[in-house]
Structure formats: structure tokens, C-alpha cells
Amino acid sequence: MLPIKLILCPTDFSGPSETCVRTAAELAEHFGAELLLVNVVPAVPSLPPDPNYVFKIPEYERYLHADAEEQLRKAREELVGKNVKVQTQVGHGSAADEIVLIAKAEKVDLIVISTHGSTGLERWVFGSVAEKVVRLAECPVLTVRQG
């Protein structure tokens, strides 16, 4: 088996994601690996100009980034007491693409990702982040299904 030194676990802070983070932390502790928690902030679409409404996209993006950092800090604090070194990182853009890019840049050995179990029209319309990560990642991917 390949040595596992760095595990990436993307989180959107949902219930299934929190369960997945705990699973990834247990794996990291078992293998003596570091854990990299990642949240991807979606791109804010540009809106057509409206003279009656001022929406400052850069300010909103900074707010989303700061909120993601705070949520990741809380997630890291919840893992205090585990024998695991935890890093955090915020990405921006398409979740699946950003997860794969971060995994490659950080030389991740394993991605542990939650599947939310969406089916039918919802899955067809939105696609599956986990499925796309499985297809594009250059390292092994462990999917954790909820329920």
C-alpha cells in the first residue's frame, strides 16, 4: 500500500460533510497523516448593472472567504484532542475543479469526500462534485456515503 502522509477532505459544513471530516480525521490518525480541510467558495456571478442597486462583488467575495476561514477554524477546533495535524485552505470557483487543483498542488495522497446522495433531477441539474473529483483526481479518492 502506498504511504498516506496527507489526506484532503473537502467540506461544505453540512451534516454529511461534518461526518466525512470525522472519518478523514480517524484515517489521518490511523496512518499518522496530516489532514487538509478545504472549503471552496463559489464564484460570485456578475450581475447586470442596475442604477438602483449597488452590489459590491469584491466585498461580498471577501465576506465569503472570511466566513469560510472562520468555519474551517471551527472545524479544526472540533478535532482538537485527536492526534492529527490539521491544515485548512479556502479555494475559489468550481468546487470539483478546485479540489482537484489543490490536491495536485499540495501532493495529496488521498481525498476523502462526502457524497450527499442526490438523485434524479437534482443530480442531473447540479451534477456531483464527488463524482467529478473521482474522475479528475490523480490520487485515490474515498467517497463516504451518508445514510
Sequence and secondary structure as in RCSB ss.txt:
>XXXX:A:sequence
MLPIKLILCPTDFSGPSETCVRTAAELAEHFGAELLLVNVVPAVPSLPPDPNYVFKIPEYERYLHADAEEQLRKA
REELVGKNVKVQTQVGHGSAADEIVLIAKAEKVDLIVISTHGSTGLERWVFGSVAEKVVRLAECPVLTVRQG
>XXXX:A:secstr
     EEEEE  SSHHHHHHHHHHHHHHHHHT EEEEEEEE        BTTB   HHHHHHHHHHHHHHHHHHH
HHHTTTSS  EEEEEEES HHHHHHHHHHHTT SEEEEEE    HHHHHHH  HHHHHHHH SS EEEEE  
